Amino acid sequence: MPDQARHDAPDDAHAPLRARWTQALEAARAAPGAPSHPDPVPYADNLLARYQEPQRRYHTLTHLTAVLDHIDVLERTFEEAGTPVPDLALVRLAAWFHDAVYAPDRSENEERSARLAERALSEAGVSPEGTAEVARLVRLTVTHAPGPDDLAGQVLCDADLAILAAPQDTYAAYTAAVREEYAFVPEDAFRQGRADVLRQLLDLPRLFWTPYGTERWEEAARANIAAELERLRSPL
């Protein structure tokens, strides 16, 4: 994976994200600290470059950071409640990869991202089982419908969809960024497609699966979605 993209010298502005990547990768490796493991930094830089591609407006480093932050929040709530926590190192790696491949005009981004994870993590020293789990989690972001016993999937899906429960100004910035990513789609077609997606979300029995997500995000997310749907119905 690192050889597939050219990288400039590490940017100090991205040092915190590189550290988060390195911590997650080291925790997930089959033999932590093994001298044969490749340097984590080139893998981080490859992913950082991907999240800064010019076609992205929402699926950027800001989104990646927010997902990682929400995973941290959910981890703390599990610990405070005394709930057994899944292997969140793998969940964090899945967060890094879940939008690693992103082209707004393609429908198989999650599958391509999962395959990238499979190639990169097996090379980077993660066990076959761990690599398969990360790829499974990435593919789960197609539907955001984890099973009732899939705690790792619940954490990733809730963290990814937490933007739906954001304050109104943040939600408005999110919807504007999504529209910019689909600037090539005519307005009427975009409104119809976006409304279809939002109605599918509202039809789900639940948007969030963790106790924290259910309590703190579900109601606000549904209110934001309903308000956006109403705006999409309004004439320009």
N, C-alpha and C positions, 0 to 999 in steps of 0.2 A: 504493500500500500504506500509507504513513504516515497517510493521511487516514481509513483505515478503523477506527482505534481512537484513543481519547483517551489522552493520556499526561500524567502528572504531571511535575514538574520532575525532571531526571535525578537518580537516587539514587547517591551516591558509592559505595555498596556494590557497584554494578554497573559502575563505571568500568572495571575490568580487562576485563570481557566486552565493553563497548562498544569498548574499544581493540582487542580481538582481532577483532571484527567489522569495524571500520574498516580495519584492516591487511589483512584478507583481501579486502574489497571493493575497496580501492584497488589491490591487486595484480592483481585480476581484471578491472578496468575496461579497456575497449578503448583508451582514451586517458587513462592515469593523470594526474591533476592538471588535467584539463580544467576550465576555469571554469564550463562549462555543467552539470557534474555536480551532482545534488542532494546535500544534506548527508547523510552516512551515518547520523547519530545518530537521526533519526526512524525509519529502518528498523530499527536496532538496538532502539529502544525498543518498536516494535511487536512484534518477535519476543520480547523479554524479557517483555512483558506476556502473550503467548501461553503461554510456558513457566511462567507463574505462575497459570494458570487454576485455579479451585477443584476441578475434577474430576480433576486430576493428583495422583498420589502418587509415582510413579516417573519418569514422563516430564516431569521438571521441569528447572529450571536446573542442579541438581546433575548430572543425567544429561547435559545438554548440555555442561557443563564437563568432565565425565569423558571424553566422546567427543573433544572438542577436545584434551584432555591426551594421550589415547592416540594421536591423530594426530601430535602433537609427538614422542612416544616413537618411533613408527614412522619418522618422518622422520629422526630421529637415527640409527636403526639402518641405514637405507639409506645415509646419508652416511658412516657409519663403515665400511660394507662397500664403499663406492665404487660403489654401485648407482645408475644413473640414476633420479632421482626424478620422478614425474609432477607435473603442475601442482597442487600441494597447496592453492593458494588456492581453486581450484574445489572441491576436496574439503572444505575447511573451510566454504565457503559451503553445500555440501550438508549438512554436519553441522548447521549452523544451521537449515536448512529441513526436515530429515528427519522431525521430529516437530512441526513448526510448527502443523499442524492435528491435533488429537488429541481424539477422543471415544471412550471405551471401548466404547460401544454401536454404533459404526459400523465398517464393514469397509474403507472406501475412504480412510482417513486419509492413506496415502502418496500416493495419486493427487491428493488435494486439496492436500497439501503441495507436490507437484511443480508443480501449476498455480499455486499462490501464488508459488513461486520464479520461474516463467516470467514472471508479471506484474511482480513486484517488481524482478527483476534487469534486465529489459529497460528498465525505467523508470530504474533506478539507474545505468545506464551500462555494463553488461556486454554484450559482443558477443553477437549471436545464437548463435554457436557456443558461447561460454562458458555462456550461459544454458541452452542445450539440454543441455550436458554436466552441469550441476548438476541439472537436472530428471531426466536419465537416472539419475544416481547416487541421487537420492532414491527413484525408483521401484525401484531395485535392492534397497532395504532391505525390500521385500516378501518376497523369497526369500533374501536374503543369499547368493546364488550367483553371484559374478562369474566371468567367464571366466578361463582360465589366463593370458591376456595382458592382462587388464584390471587393471593395477596400481592405478589410482585407485580402482576399485571394490573391490579387495581391501583397500586401506587403510581406506576408509569402513566396509565390512562388518566387518572385524576390530575396528576401534575401537568400533563399535556393540555388538558381541557380547562385548567383553572383560569385561563384568560377569559373564559366565558362569564365568569363571576366578577370580573374586574369592575372598579368604579366606572361611572359613565364616561368620563373623559378618556380613561385608558381604553375602554371598550371601543369608543369612537375612533381612537387612533389605530386600534387593531383592525377594525373594519375598513378604514381608509387604506391601510397598508395591504390588506388582502385585495382590495380593488386595484391598487397599483400593480400588484403581481399579475393580475388578469387584465391589464390595460389593453391587450390585444383582442379581448372579447367585447363585442358591441354591447351598449348599455342595456338594451332590452333583454338580450340573451343572458347577460350577467345577472340581472335582477331575477330572472326566472330560475336560473341555476342556483343562485345563492338562496333564494326562497325555498327551493326544493330541499337543499341541504339543511336549512334551519328547521323546516317542518319535520324532517326525519329525526333531528335531534329532539324536538319537542315530543315526538311520538314515542321516544324511548321511555321505558318505565322508570329509568333513573339515568342521570348523567354522571353521577359520582358514586363511587363504591366504598371508599374508606369512610369510617365514622366521621372523621373531620370534614371530608369533602361533602358528605351528605348534610351535615349540620351547618357548615359555614358557606358552602358554595352553591348548593342545588337551587335554592330559591332565587338567589341573585342571578344565577345563570339563566334560569328560565325567564325571569323578568327582562333581562337584556335581550335574549333571543326574541321574545314576543315583541319588544319595542322595535327591534331591527326589522322584523317582519312587517310591522305596521308602516315603517318608513319605506320599505321596498314596495309596498302597495300604493304609496302616495305618488301622484304625478310629479314629474321633474319640475 
